Amino acid sequence: MMNPQKAPLKNTPPSRRVRIAGTILRALFIGILIVVTARVASPQIESFWSAYETPGDLIRIALGLSVCLWLGVHVFILPKDPEAFRTWLYLGLAVLPLALICAYVIW
């Protein structure tokens, strides 16, 4: 039998600071992903219009554009779970420096 006094309390929603910090770190991480994707998907040749000459470049540009648009939409779709903001706060603090290093190396 479960003791009512020892029952786990419902998780309290995160504070306003945690929500704001989680949202900012999430947006920064997705923004870095967009920049890295756009850089990787750019054509190998100097001119953008020369991508039509090489089918591989054209496919890479089309896939990169679709991924960038998909990520851009997800910047504005906030998580519905209140715990997701706390998760993004912790995950953002750990992954954001790695994403910045990756963007620097790729650039």
C-alpha positions as CSV (number, residue, x, y, z in Angstrom):
1,M,0.0,0.0,0.0
2,M,1.2,3.5,-0.8
3,N,1.5,6.0,1.9
4,P,-0.2,9.3,0.8
5,Q,2.4,11.4,2.6
6,K,5.3,9.7,0.7
7,A,3.6,9.9,-2.7
8,P,5.7,11.8,-5.2
9,L,4.6,15.3,-5.8
10,K,3.6,16.4,-9.2
11,N,6.4,18.2,-11.0
12,T,6.1,21.9,-10.7
13,P,6.4,23.9,-13.9
14,P,9.7,25.6,-14.4
15,S,10.2,29.2,-13.4
16,R,10.0,32.0,-15.9
17,R,13.8,32.3,-16.0
18,V,14.2,28.6,-16.9
19,R,11.6,29.0,-19.6
20,I,13.3,32.0,-21.1
21,A,16.8,30.5,-20.9
22,G,15.6,27.2,-22.4
23,T,13.9,29.0,-25.2
24,I,16.9,31.1,-26.0
25,L,19.3,28.2,-25.9
26,R,17.0,26.1,-28.1
27,A,16.7,29.0,-30.6
28,L,20.5,29.5,-30.7
29,F,21.1,25.8,-31.2
30,I,18.6,25.5,-34.0
31,G,20.0,28.7,-35.6
32,I,23.5,27.2,-35.6
33,L,22.1,24.1,-37.2
34,I,20.6,26.2,-39.9
35,V,23.9,28.0,-40.5
36,V,25.8,24.8,-40.7
37,T,23.3,23.2,-43.0
38,A,23.3,26.2,-45.3
39,R,27.1,26.1,-45.4
40,V,27.3,22.4,-46.2
41,A,24.5,22.6,-48.8
42,S,26.0,25.5,-50.7
43,P,27.3,24.7,-54.2
44,Q,30.9,23.6,-54.6
45,I,31.4,26.0,-57.6
46,E,31.6,29.7,-57.1
47,S,28.4,30.7,-58.9
48,F,25.0,29.7,-57.6
49,W,23.6,29.4,-61.1
50,S,26.3,26.8,-62.0
51,A,24.5,24.3,-59.7
52,Y,22.2,23.5,-62.6
53,E,25.2,22.0,-64.5
54,T,25.9,19.5,-61.8
55,P,23.0,17.4,-60.6
56,G,24.7,16.6,-57.3
57,D,25.0,20.3,-56.4
58,L,21.3,20.8,-57.3
59,I,20.2,17.9,-55.1
60,R,22.4,19.1,-52.3
61,I,20.9,22.7,-52.5
62,A,17.3,21.4,-52.6
63,L,17.9,19.1,-49.6
64,G,19.7,21.9,-47.7
65,L,17.0,24.4,-48.4
66,S,14.3,21.9,-47.2
67,V,16.2,21.1,-44.0
68,C,16.8,24.9,-43.3
69,L,13.1,25.6,-43.8
70,W,12.1,22.7,-41.6
71,L,14.5,23.9,-38.9
72,G,13.3,27.5,-39.3
73,V,9.7,26.5,-38.7
74,H,10.7,24.6,-35.6
75,V,12.3,27.7,-34.1
76,F,8.8,29.1,-33.7
77,I,7.1,25.9,-32.5
78,L,7.7,25.9,-28.7
79,P,7.6,22.7,-26.7
80,K,4.3,21.8,-25.1
81,D,5.8,19.9,-22.2
82,P,6.8,22.2,-19.3
83,E,9.8,20.0,-18.5
84,A,11.1,20.4,-22.1
85,F,12.3,23.9,-21.2
86,R,14.4,22.5,-18.3
87,T,15.8,19.9,-20.7
88,W,16.7,22.5,-23.3
89,L,18.4,24.5,-20.6
90,Y,20.7,21.7,-19.6
91,L,21.1,20.3,-23.1
92,G,21.8,23.8,-24.5
93,L,24.5,24.5,-22.0
94,A,26.2,21.2,-23.0
95,V,25.6,21.1,-26.7
96,L,25.8,24.8,-27.7
97,P,29.6,25.1,-27.3
98,L,30.0,21.9,-29.4
99,A,27.7,23.3,-32.1
100,L,29.7,26.5,-32.2
101,I,33.0,24.6,-32.5
102,C,31.4,22.5,-35.4
103,A,30.2,25.7,-37.1
104,Y,33.7,27.3,-36.8
105,V,35.4,24.2,-38.2
106,I,33.0,23.8,-41.1
107,W,33.3,27.5,-42.0
